[in-house]
Amino acid sequence: MKIPVNATLVKIGPGGDPVYRMSAKGAKNLKEADILNRISAMSGQEPAKSRFWMDVFREMMYQSLASNETLDLGFMFAKLYPTGTIPSLTAQPTKEANPVKGRIFFKGEFAERLAEIELVNET
């Protein structure tokens, strides 16, 4: 499998050397309905059952992350990611300047399979 990429010139840091950052070209955005249809077809279950399990999984992830738990599913790892900076060691973060985000990282065999995908520069 090969994925086309575009390269864009960027400079990292003040006075940094120019490098080229790659981005996937022509990625197709799957909507939730498309994903549900695929899960339903792969599992042989009705789309309503797939919807139910996706909703349960999403709520479990939210409750776990909101409780500051990290999730290790074997193929992926999810955790909270505080953002931004604070002006001093004792300053308190704010929701506006320091919104909390979630991050998901793929790991193990799944990450290894992704790493096997070839990239083709079509810039």
N, C-alpha and C positions, 0 to 999 in steps of 0.2 A: 504494500500500500504506500502511495506517495501523496504528500500534501503540498500544494503550491504555496509559496510564501513571497511576500514583498519585503524589500529591505529599505529602511529609512535611516538617514544620517542623524545621529544624535551625539552630543558631547556630554560626558558624564563628569560632573563636578566642575569647579572653577578651573579654567585652563586645561580641562581634560582633553585627552586625545579623542579625535573623532572615531566613532565605531558605527556599525550598521546594525540596528535592531530589526529583527524579523517579526513579521506578523502574518498569520494565516490569511490566505487570499481566497475569497469566494466561499467563506463558511456559511452553511445553511443554518438558519435559526429554526429549531423545532419548537413548535408551540406545545402547550400542555396537552391539548387534545391529541396531537400526533404521538406524543410520548405514551399517553394512556392507551392509544390504539396499538402501539407496538408491544407494550407490556401485556395487554390483553391477548394479542395474537401469540406471543411467546409462551404465555402461561396457560392458554386455553381457557381462561376465565372471562366472564362478562366484564365489559368496561367498568360497570358500577363497582365490582369487587376490586378491580385495580385502583379505582378512585378512592375507595375506602382505605386500602392499605397504604396508598401514597399519603392520604390525609393523616392516618395514624403515625406513619413514619415521620412526617413533617412535624407533627405536634410533639412526638417523643424527642426529636432533635431539639426543638425550641425549648422544651422544659429542661432538658439536660444542659444545654448551653446556658440558659438563663440561671441555672444553679451552679454555674462555673465548673461544669464537668466537661472533660474531653471525651470524645467518642472514638473508639478504635474498633472498626468493623472488619479488620483484617485487610481489606482492599482500600480503605480510606480512613483518614484521621481528620476529625473536625474539632475546632476549638474556637474560643473567643479571641478577638484581636482588637485590643484597645488602640485607638488611633490618635494622632496629633501629639502635641507636646504641652508641657506646663511651664510657666515662667520661673518656678522655684521648686525646691525640694519639698516644701510643705504646702504648695498650692493644691487646691482641689480641682479635679477635672470637671468639665461641664459637658452636658449632652450636645451642645452646639459645637464646641471646639474639639471635643473628643468623643465622637460617636463610636459606639461599639459595633464591630462588624464580626461576622463569622468567616472563618477560613476553612476550606476543605483541601486536603492534600491526598493525592493518591499514593499508595504504597504497595510493597510486595510484588506479587506476580502481575497485578493489574498495571502498576507503574512500569514494570519491565516490559510488558506488552506495548504500552504507549511509546516507550523509548525506542522500540524497534521500527516505528513508522519513519519512513524516509521523508526528507524535505527537499523540495526542488525550487531553487531561486528563479522566479519568473519576473523579476524587476525589469 
